[in-house]
Amino acid sequence: MKTNNKLFVSCEEAKHICDKNQYGEASFLEIVKLNIRLAYCKVTRAYSKKNIKLTKTIDKSKIESISASDKEAMKKEIQKELTK
């Protein structure tokens, strides 16, 4: 649901801006709109807090993903084992 005022955004819109902001993709105006929403919306503040906590946890975990070639090799090995 969009509001008519350009500075006030819906809760859903604020969540989307919050997600963009976590990845550095939100514009200055979007950040202003988010901060206005955070000032009065308990739900958006809770969402933002959880989002920040999740991002920090992922950053601290130092998870390494598998390369595409290793992943493909594993798939082939599994398929080979399944066809036996």
SULZI-V422541 format. One record per pair of residues at least 12 apart in sequence whose ideal C-beta (glycine too) atoms are under 6 Angstrom apart, sorted by the first residue. I is the first residue (numbers start at 1). J is the second residue. Records with the same first field share a line. If there is no record, write none. Layout:
# SULZI-V422541
I->J + J
This chain:
# SULZI-V422541
7->33 + 36
9->33 + 37
11->43 + 44
14->34 + 37 + 44
15->47
17->30 + 34
18->48 + 51
22->51 + 55
